[in-house]
Amino acid sequence: MTALTLNKPGQKVRLSDYPEQPPKGLTEKKVQAEFGALCEELFDLQDLLWGARQNSVLVVLQGRDTAGKDGAINHVVGCLNPRGVHVTSFGAPTQEELDHDFLWRVHRHAPRKGEFAIFNRSHYEDVLVARVNKLVPKPVWKERFGHIRDFEELLAEHGTLVLKFFLHISFEEQEKRLLKREQDARKAWKISPGDWKDRDHWEDYTEAYEDALSRTSTKAAPWTLVPADAKWYRNLVLARAIAEALRPYRKAWQAQLDAVGEAKKEELAQYRQKK
């Protein structure tokens, strides 16, 4: 098993049961053509999404430090037309955000119809970091699972395709990337003692992620576990999953555009008759 999609509430998850590496024998060279084809397909599907304005897409990227959220945005979102894409990175909440409910800062970045919204981290920080670091009492963060399910169901009911991805990186690979970051002058600005402090709570975060994945996987807003030790395979799995989620809407979007096109041609014909 290489990637797992969860879409049933309460479906128990044990991260140790799932690999962080690509299948044996698969190489970056072997999948280059497939990734290129998926990029072209995603661009075409996005064009239909933009024109039809019947749906929107929310892509949630969660994962431990160095799991590759920025890299995934760079490569997979790079397949899309920037015209219809908005990327939001969620860090520590501001005072204004703390003065509202925990979903306030997230909901305002939800995508409009026709658009993609990419969340680099998300509302899930409020059941992960808030839990592990004991920023709120247990009864508070436990109640948030239900609020999150309701929030994502609301988005889905209004035409948003909610696609959530957990980038599954190993303890060993994370250490390699953190050490490499220190040696890379272009990435040294990302160095933070907090990254190493979080490693000290690896098991606590594992439990928190497993709980979040188990409690918030629904048909309307499924989670996909993405093996993330190999960056090229992570990108492939993301591109595959997003394309698979959008394909069923192709005919409906095209039909909408065809209808709009016919109406526009009729409008143009009437204009010419009056001249």
KAGI-V470946 format. One record per backbone hydrogen bond with DSSP energy under -1.0 kcal/mol. CO is the residue of the C=O (numbers start at 1). NH is the residue of the N-H. If there is no record, write none. Layout:
BEGIN
co: [CO;CO]
nh: [NH;NH]
END
This chain:
BEGIN
co: [4;6;8;14;15;20;23;31;32;33;34;35;36;37;38;39;40;41;42;43;44;45;46;47;48;49;55;56;57;58;59;60;61;62;64;68;69;70;71;72;76;77;81;82;84;86;88;94;95;97;101;103;104;106;107;112;115;116;117;118;119;120;122;123;124;125;128;129;130;130;137;138;139;143;144;145;146;147;148;149;150;151;152;153;154;155;156;159;161;163;164;165;166;168;170;171;172;173;174;175;176;177;178;184;184;187;188;192;193;194;195;196;198;199;201;202;203;204;205;206;207;208;209;210;211;212;214;221;222;223;224;226;230;231;232;233;234;235;236;237;238;239;240;241;242;243;246;247;249;250;251;252;253;254;255;256;257;258;259;260;261;262;263;264;265;266;267;268;269;270]
nh: [225;223;11;17;18;229;26;35;36;37;38;39;40;41;42;43;44;45;46;47;48;49;50;51;52;53;114;161;117;163;119;165;121;167;67;72;73;74;75;76;79;80;84;85;116;118;120;98;99;100;104;107;108;109;110;115;57;86;59;88;61;90;125;126;127;130;132;133;135;136;141;142;143;147;148;149;150;151;152;153;154;155;156;157;158;160;159;56;58;60;224;62;226;228;174;175;176;177;178;179;180;181;182;187;188;190;191;195;197;198;199;200;201;202;205;206;207;208;209;210;211;212;213;214;215;216;10;218;164;6;166;168;234;235;236;237;238;239;240;241;242;243;244;245;246;247;249;250;253;254;255;256;257;258;259;260;261;262;263;264;265;266;267;268;269;270;271;272;273;274]
END
